[in-house]
Amino acid sequence: MRRTRWLLCMALLLSGGPALAAAPVGPRILLDDVTRFYAMYDATAGKPTVAQIERDYLADASPGLREFMQARRVTAQRIFDQMAADPDMYAHAHECLSVLPAVKRRLTAAFARLASLYPQAAFPPVTIVVGRGRPVGITNPAGVTIGLEALCAADFMNPDVEDRFVYVIAHEYAHIQQGAETDIEPGDPRATVLRMSLMEGAAEFVAELTAGGVGNGRHAGWTKGREAEIENAFVRDMDGTDLSAWMYNYQAGSDQPYDLGYWVGYRIARAYYQRHRDHAAALQAILHVDDPHAFLKDSGWTPGMPVDSVR
């Protein structure tokens, strides 16, 4: 999914210190912000004023919510406007809170697997917030921040809300491991189709490897039987910086395929992992691609090649 890479860096471990994550006790899922929002929501019958949103929700923002507000220009007025435009989104998000205990249990297992495969992994907290309808999630110095209302509404990614939370958070945790080298936004001359697809594809691959699925579960159906066609088109575009055909191109209400660069990058990452017997070194390389063309060559990937799932 599209993320804002503002000051992206290696975040603190669950313990709050710089030690290695050899034995994670599970993710800290911070709910203070979302609990405070829905206390206000219930007290106002779902129709808080701008002043109430500011006073009763944003004024006591957690570090994760503060980063989210700054990165995505979240204000009381913008939340108010979105609530007026789409009240059902916020009502539905209230119901999604019920899946979080199961999400935490599954993430604990996924993070234990990540720690075993990548011992230097960092495990910052996951902060659940309520925003203005987008984005689904970002990574920042405070850790991973998930917009509850946005992710609850994103059934176009995966119809199962519990799976959706687990796989998206696992995807974002891969970006945490990638670190500051991924602080590249569209428009940067380094942001080629190849580089950005490898960056997002690595996160999809790590989500599958650790949690059992990818953030966008619809790619498999869209691409079945069209692998060579799609990937030959990718090769033609991969050195350009026009991402519009490959990345961050979901159109609300459309059933057309989107973010196919994520899928191609994911297949290249899987090919690389399968080709190298030293899986620890392979995972390190997948998370820290310095030279996209050298990585692509070393993966052995060719358009349309079969790439089986890796467990």
Secondary structure, DSSP 8 states (H G I E B T S, - for coil): -----TT------TTSSS---SS-----EE-HHHHHHHHHHHHTTT---HHHHIIIIITT--HHHHHHHHHHT--HHHHHHHHHH-HHHHHHHHHHGGGHHHHHHHHHHHHHHHHHH-TT-----EEEE--SS--SEEEETTEEEEEHHHHHH-TTT-S-HHHHHHHHHHHHHHHHHHGGGG---TTSTT--HHHHHHHHHHHHHHHHHHHSS-S-TTHHHHHTT-HHHHHHHHHHHTTSS--TTTSS---TT--S---HHHHHHHHHHHHHHHH-S-HHHHHHHHH--S-HHHHHHHHT--TT-------
